[in-house]
Amino acid sequence: LIYMELIHGRALHDCWDDLNDMDKPVLCDQLCQIISRLRQLSHHPSDKYIGSISRQRVLDYVFETRPEAGPFPGIKEFNDWFSGLPQTRLPTSERYECPYREFLPDIGEIKFTHGDLHRGNIIVSSTGPPRVLAIVDWAQSGWCPDYWEYCKALYTCWYEDEWRRDWIDKFLHPRFQEFLVFS
């Protein structure tokens, strides 16, 4: 199923530098409200898993070449798999315990996640006061550990980028410890 609608606006990436110091916080507040509502979606209590909305593998492009990317029965299983990815090509005898695995919590919530939340996927009004009109490109969305949205948002932009440095923490709950595993 594909849902499409024509949105008259522009990508936030294309107009970010033109926005003034009053517009940027307004847009971040709107994003915070949208994401907060999105993350209130929940699994059926008897069927929690990490994977796509159709209960298939995780559709994140980070795992594109990994057919074994789930679905996973829980956060621990996902974290074990994710932290072991760099060693999958090593013979079993040469594998070691991932020093970053401890930064991934095994207890937490599984949340509905966009998975590719960057300025190119945020459509804002092109006239009048700035408003978030849509978030597009849901191809990587699914059920993920609650830290995943924040880590992926940081992962999609340059280290020195103003968006990463000053704004992402204003609309997503910071998960610095978990992001160490991405680095």
FIPA-446006 format. One record per residue (C-alpha): y, x, z. Coordinates in steps of 0.001 Angstrom, whole numbers, padded with zeros to 6 digits, always signed. Example, Ala and Ser with C-alpha at 12.3 -4.5 7.8 and 13.67 -1.06 7.14 Angstrom:
-004500+012300+007800-001060+013670+007140
END
This chain:
+000000+000000+000000+003401+001359-000958+006599-000278+000220+009722+000552-001757+013313-000588-001488+016464+000696-003148+018805+002055-000474+022399+002657-001505+023320+005746+000455+022845+009472+000428+020598+011964+002121+022069+013314+005335+021344+016799+004021+023801+016251+001156+026708+015132+003332+026139+016844+006712+028731+019572+006133+031340+016950+005170+030963+014985+008403+033482+015495+011181+032793+016220+014849+032979+012510+015691+030555+011353+012979+027673+013699+013793+027110+012455+017374+027278+008842+016161+024506+009481+013640+022417+011349+016219+022785+008429+018652+021590+006060+015931+018629+008335+015185+017789+008463+018880+017676+004653+019033+015578+004380+015859+013080+007004+016996+012893+005520+020475+011903+002159+018973+009468+003803+016581+007735+005627+019421+007221+002357+021287+004574+001392+018722+001161+001777+020262-002518+001953+019390-004858-000793+020315-005948+000267+023833-009613+000444+022821-009035+002574+019715-006848+005591+020464-007100+008555+018110-005023+011234+016376-004875+010783+012625-003335+008717+009854-002533+005037+010350-005679+004187+008370-007811+006124+010891-008333+008979+008456-007519+012675+008813-004057+013884+009861-001965+013756+006677+000491+016463+007684+001167+018946+004871+000557+021761+007364-003117+020742+007198-003205+019879+003503-006026+022301+002723-008026+021373+005825-010402+018499+005094-011633+018680+008689-008205+017597+010034-009519+014665+012019-009278+011983+012981-009563+013328+016514-010693+011254+019506-007958+012644+021753-005213+015164+022406-007500+017880+023796-009710+017839+020704-006682+018012+018426-005102+020847+020442-008352+022839+020466-008629+022462+016700-004932+023175+016005-004767+026279+018209-007904+027649+016555-006671+027294+012961-005446+030903+012563-008965+032156+013301-011006+029834+011088-011667+032542+008513-012864+035042+011109-016575+035384+011814-017479+033591+015031-018204+036944+016707-014591+038089+016122-012834+034972+017404-010942+035075+020671-009251+032619+022965-005866+031647+021545-003168+032998+023890-000917+030028+023040-003461+027275+023683-002215+026910+027269+001155+025694+025922-000425+022565+024436-000941+019871+027083-004270+018038+026977-002816+015085+028812-000036+013056+027276+000613+010157+025021-000326+009603+021419+002736+008325+019560+003440+007003+016119+005115+009929+014378+007068+010256+011126+005993+013884+010817+008657+015075+008369+011938+014211+010052+014584+016353+008399+018009+015602+006925+016585+015155+003438+014563+012167+004669+017412+010465+006524+019553+008184+004355+023071+007419+005568+025881+005202+004328+028012+006716+001602+031102+004661+002455+032723+003454+005638+031758+004687+009065+028544+006713+008963+025371+004746+009636+021711+005621+009356+020389+003252+006683+016799+004442+006388+014255+007104+007131+012174+007755+004024+009018+009643+003017+006403+008384+005442+003548+010249+003718+002877+012442+006785+003198+009678+009362+000456+008774+011782-000697+008920+015382+000002+012337+016912+000479+013952+020325+003904+013068+021689+005152+016644+021167+004415+016654+017415+007605+014953+016133+009863+017468+017875+007838+020504+016816+007678+019371+013196+011425+018610+013123+012158+022181+014233+009548+023566+011855+011247+021957+008843+014585+023771+009159+015910+027309+009302+016064+029020+012682+019856+029492+012583+020593+026054+011132+023192+023992+013007+020908+020942+012728+018176+022780+014606+020420+024613+017051+022780+021783+018049+021464+018376+017019+017686+017846+017013+017574+017976+020827+020057+015091+020904+017680+012598+019273+014226+014017+020064+012867+015000+023460+012769+018842+023472+009297+020366+023652+010068+024100+023694+006780+025177+025235+004689+023369+022633+006820+024760+019814+005753+028300+020786+002393+027515+019181+004166+026840+015856+006029+030148+015905
END
